Amino acid sequence: MAGNRLQTVLRIDEEVYEKIRILAARDRRSINNMIEGILQQYVENCEQQTGTILLKTKENS
């Protein structure tokens, strides 16, 4: 993962949040770390199915 970390606000269903909280506790992870891991896994699965997602940079924008 990139070294730059962004901070954002996330609105999430209370029941989903509680389930993520339980899963995070089982793995001895923070809720933030659990959500970040879930999102990273989703992106990796998408890239396996459709190819690498190219990010815009100053050079290619």
C-alpha positions as CSV (number, residue, x, y, z in Angstrom):
1,M,0.0,0.0,0.0
2,A,1.1,3.5,-0.6
3,G,2.7,5.5,2.2
4,N,0.3,8.4,2.0
5,R,-2.8,7.7,4.0
6,L,-6.0,9.7,3.6
7,Q,-8.5,10.4,6.3
8,T,-12.2,10.1,5.3
9,V,-15.7,9.9,6.9
10,L,-17.6,6.8,6.3
11,R,-21.4,6.3,6.8
12,I,-22.2,2.7,7.4
13,D,-25.2,0.7,8.5
14,E,-25.1,0.1,12.3
15,E,-25.5,-3.7,12.0
16,V,-22.7,-4.0,9.4
17,Y,-20.5,-1.8,11.7
18,E,-21.2,-4.1,14.7
19,K,-20.4,-7.2,12.6
20,I,-17.1,-5.6,11.4
21,R,-16.3,-4.6,15.0
22,I,-16.8,-8.3,16.2
23,L,-14.6,-9.6,13.3
24,A,-11.9,-7.0,14.0
25,A,-11.9,-8.0,17.7
26,R,-11.6,-11.7,16.8
27,D,-8.5,-10.9,14.7
28,R,-7.2,-8.4,17.3
29,R,-7.3,-5.6,14.7
30,S,-8.7,-2.1,14.9
31,I,-12.0,-1.5,13.1
32,N,-10.1,0.9,10.8
33,N,-7.5,-1.7,10.0
34,M,-10.3,-4.3,9.3
35,I,-12.2,-2.0,7.0
36,E,-9.0,-1.0,5.2
37,G,-8.2,-4.7,4.7
38,I,-11.7,-5.5,3.4
39,L,-11.4,-2.6,0.9
40,Q,-7.9,-3.7,-0.2
41,Q,-9.1,-7.3,-0.7
42,Y,-12.1,-6.0,-2.8
43,V,-9.8,-3.9,-5.0
44,E,-7.4,-6.9,-5.5
45,N,-10.3,-9.2,-6.5
46,C,-11.6,-6.6,-9.0
47,E,-8.1,-6.2,-10.5
48,Q,-7.8,-10.0,-10.8
49,Q,-11.0,-10.1,-12.8
50,T,-10.6,-7.0,-14.9
51,G,-7.0,-6.0,-14.8
52,T,-4.9,-3.4,-13.1
53,I,-6.7,-0.1,-12.3
54,L,-4.5,2.7,-13.6
55,L,-4.3,5.8,-11.4
56,K,-3.9,9.2,-12.9
57,T,-0.6,10.9,-12.2
58,K,0.6,14.4,-13.1
59,E,2.6,12.8,-16.0
60,N,-0.4,11.0,-17.6
61,S,-3.3,13.3,-16.7
